[in-house]
Amino acid sequence: MNSSKPIFWRDARLPHVELRKVSDGRKVCYAPHSHTQWSIGAITEGESTYQYREALFHVRAGDLVLMNPEWVHSCNPIDNQPWAYLMLYVDTGWLTDLRFRAGLLPEARWQDMATATLSEPLWYDRYCRMAECLLDARRDLLDKQTEVVEFLSDLMQKLARQPVVPQPDAPDTLTELARYLDNHTTEDVSLDTLCEISGYSAGHLIRAFRHYFGLTPHAYLLNRRIQLGRLELANGTPIAEAALNTGFADQPHFQRTFKRLMAATPNQYRQPSTDHQIQATDCKQ
């Protein structure tokens, strides 16, 4: 198997989690993007940069990186040096419910976590054990469910003890603008329309939106389309149809944008690997 080809693991019986494995990340370059899911990744080999909003981290094998939903980030190689990672995407609603039922949230509403990186061997080893279980086709469903719930429940308990760093809320006008983009993701939205809605000039709108959301309105819209495209592809929608359903003019534009934000082709993402058994994680140092 080509070691530079990403592996995507999904199981319809565990719809709240998805795992990505990259064994050779030298050519895996992400543009700034965000996910609707909460994410946690393990650097399993080498080192890389981790841009998380305004903060820049240098992470290496043995480190975990954590990402709140909707927080703009990117991880990229350093000077073409080898690096490898495992990334778990967790449905935000499911994780919110897990935290709420554990008494870690005052209400069943998502609350961001302050921790961006974790460099503790205990948690790294537990993460890798969970990932290895998910990738192993020989492991039972109950085994996989247990590993996921136990790891995330215990980690949420640990993270709940960390101080919460409040983030400045975007002005209501910009929040409404983001909501408008969310509701018109597949449409051809114009800057003139956004200026009319907000009352901002074009230049001020772009600067202010990027300040609070980490992306320009256009980049935000493209990111939303790609996240919608992920759902389409995961559900088996053909690539050409997914492109049209998510607002792209044609399939090549969808493929280029998907590759730039996801560091994988739509076809690689749409067809998760069935080779989940041997050398699943390479986590041990």
LUMVO-83577 format. One record per residue (C-alpha): x, y, z; residue in one letter. Coordinates in steps of 0.05 Angstrom, whole numbers, padded with zeros to 5 digits, always signed. Example, Ala and Ser with C-alpha at 12.3 -4.5 7.8 and 13.67 -1.06 7.14 Angstrom:
<atoms>
+00246-00090+00156a
+00273-00021+00143s
</atoms>
This chain:
<atoms>
+00000+00000+00000m
+00024+00070-00016n
+00046+00098+00051s
+00029+00170+00030s
-00044+00152+00017k
-00089+00170+00076p
-00133+00116+00107i
-00203+00136+00129f
-00240+00091+00178w
-00315+00096+00186r
-00367+00048+00212d
-00442+00061+00205a
-00452+00028+00273r
-00408+00083+00305l
-00433+00144+00266p
-00406+00194+00317h
-00332+00180+00304v
-00286+00178+00244e
-00212+00163+00242l
-00158+00185+00193r
-00089+00154+00189k
-00030+00184+00151v
+00035+00145+00151s
+00076+00193+00109d
+00054+00265+00116g
+00109+00300+00078r
+00061+00317+00022k
+00001+00328+00067v
-00009+00403+00068c
-00072+00436+00095y
-00099+00505+00081a
-00130+00538+00142p
-00197+00505+00155h
-00245+00483+00209s
-00291+00425+00225h
-00360+00420+00253t
-00334+00362+00296q
-00288+00364+00356w
-00222+00333+00336s
-00162+00302+00370i
-00099+00276+00336g
-00035+00240+00355a
+00032+00254+00322i
+00058+00183+00314t
+00123+00198+00278e
+00167+00259+00264g
+00144+00330+00277e
+00102+00385+00246s
+00074+00454+00256t
+00005+00463+00286y
-00029+00530+00273q
-00089+00538+00319y
-00122+00605+00310r
-00068+00656+00327e
-00023+00606+00364a
+00032+00566+00330l
+00058+00502+00361f
+00115+00455+00344h
+00090+00385+00356v
+00126+00319+00352r
+00117+00244+00361a
+00082+00231+00427g
+00041+00295+00427d
-00035+00301+00422l
-00068+00360+00388v
-00139+00381+00404l
-00186+00424+00362m
-00252+00456+00381n
-00307+00455+00329p
-00306+00515+00283e
-00235+00537+00306w
-00191+00550+00246v
-00127+00508+00244h
-00076+00473+00200s
-00021+00422+00210c
+00036+00418+00160n
+00104+00385+00151p
+00170+00419+00167i
+00221+00424+00110d
+00195+00360+00078n
+00213+00319+00140q
+00173+00255+00151p
+00115+00257+00200w
+00055+00214+00212a
-00010+00222+00251y
-00077+00194+00271l
-00136+00242+00274m
-00203+00227+00307l
-00265+00268+00290y
-00320+00265+00341v
-00392+00289+00330d
-00401+00352+00371t
-00473+00336+00393g
-00453+00266+00416w
-00393+00292+00455l
-00435+00348+00485t
-00484+00296+00511d
-00427+00254+00539l
-00399+00313+00577r
-00468+00335+00602f
-00487+00266+00627r
-00420+00263+00664a
-00437+00327+00700g
-00382+00366+00664l
-00428+00417+00632l
-00483+00457+00666p
-00529+00447+00606e
-00530+00405+00544a
-00496+00459+00503r
-00426+00456+00473w
-00371+00491+00511q
-00302+00501+00481d
-00241+00471+00515m
-00178+00511+00527a
-00127+00455+00517t
-00093+00456+00449a
-00038+00404+00459t
-00025+00348+00509l
+00044+00317+00518s
+00032+00262+00569e
+00052+00190+00552p
-00008+00161+00589l
-00059+00197+00545w
-00019+00186+00482y
-00015+00111+00494d
-00089+00107+00510r
-00107+00146+00447y
-00065+00099+00405c
-00095+00038+00437r
-00165+00064+00421m
-00145+00081+00349a
-00114+00012+00340e
-00178-00020+00363c
-00220+00021+00313l
-00174+00003+00255l
-00173-00071+00271d
-00228-00107+00232a
-00222-00166+00278r
-00246-00128+00340r
-00318-00132+00361d
-00366-00073+00357l
-00376-00073+00433l
-00300-00071+00442d
-00294-00010+00397k
-00352+00026+00430q
-00322+00013+00498t
-00253+00039+00478e
-00282+00103+00449v
-00328+00118+00508v
-00277+00102+00562e
-00222+00143+00530f
-00265+00204+00515l
-00301+00201+00582s
-00235+00200+00621d
-00204+00253+00577l
-00264+00299+00585m
-00257+00292+00660q
-00184+00313+00655k
-00196+00371+00609l
-00253+00397+00652a
-00202+00412+00706r
-00165+00460+00659q
-00184+00534+00663p
-00230+00557+00608v
-00202+00614+00567v
-00261+00658+00544p
-00261+00676+00472q
-00287+00744+00449p
-00356+00737+00418d
-00366+00764+00348a
-00412+00824+00343p
-00485+00806+00330d
-00480+00833+00259t
-00423+00786+00241l
-00456+00728+00276t
-00518+00739+00235e
-00474+00744+00173l
-00442+00677+00188a
-00511+00647+00199r
-00532+00675+00132y
-00473+00640+00099l
-00491+00575+00136d
-00562+00579+00109n
-00540+00596+00038h
-00479+00550+00033t
-00495+00522-00035t
-00516+00589-00066e
-00476+00640-00105d
-00469+00693-00050v
-00443+00762-00070s
-00402+00810-00029l
-00452+00864-00045d
-00507+00823-00012t
-00464+00813+00050l
-00449+00888+00054c
-00523+00903+00048e
-00541+00855+00104i
-00487+00880+00151s
-00483+00953+00133g
-00407+00947+00130y
-00363+00970+00073s
-00331+00914+00033a
-00261+00923+00062g
-00285+00930+00134h
-00330+00869+00127l
-00274+00824+00102i
-00225+00848+00156r
-00276+00843+00213a
-00302+00775+00191f
-00232+00746+00186r
-00214+00774+00255h
-00271+00738+00290y
-00278+00675+00247f
-00207+00664+00223g
-00228+00663+00149l
-00254+00712+00098t
-00328+00705+00082p
-00310+00669+00017h
-00262+00621+00052a
-00315+00609+00105y
-00366+00592+00051l
-00318+00544+00016l
-00301+00511+00082n
-00375+00501+00096r
-00385+00471+00027r
-00328+00421+00037i
-00355+00400+00105q
-00422+00388+00072l
-00385+00351+00017g
-00354+00305+00069r
-00423+00284+00091l
-00445+00272+00020e
-00385+00229+00004l
-00388+00191+00069a
-00460+00173+00051n
-00438+00145-00016g
-00458+00202-00061t
-00419+00201-00127p
-00366+00256-00131i
-00398+00293-00189a
-00465+00294-00154e
-00433+00316-00088a
-00400+00374-00124a
-00466+00400-00151l
-00503+00387-00085n
-00453+00430-00047t
-00454+00490-00092g
-00393+00480-00136f
-00399+00497-00210a
-00364+00433-00231d
-00328+00371-00206q
-00257+00396-00217p
-00268+00457-00174h
-00297+00413-00119f
-00238+00365-00123q
-00186+00420-00120r
-00218+00454-00061t
-00230+00388-00024f
-00157+00369-00034k
-00133+00437-00009r
-00174+00436+00055l
-00176+00361+00069m
-00107+00341+00043a
-00140+00282+00009a
-00179+00272-00055t
-00254+00263-00054p
-00245+00192-00079n
-00196+00175-00023q
-00246+00201+00028y
-00307+00169-00004r
-00277+00099-00004q
-00249+00084+00065p
-00195+00031+00067s
-00213-00040+00087t
-00141-00055+00108d
-00152-00041+00182h
-00114-00099+00212q
-00039-00101+00209i
+00007-00043+00228q
-00054-00003+00244a
-00024+00054+00283t
+00052+00051+00290d
+00042+00088+00356c
+00097+00058+00397k
+00159+00098+00402q
</atoms>
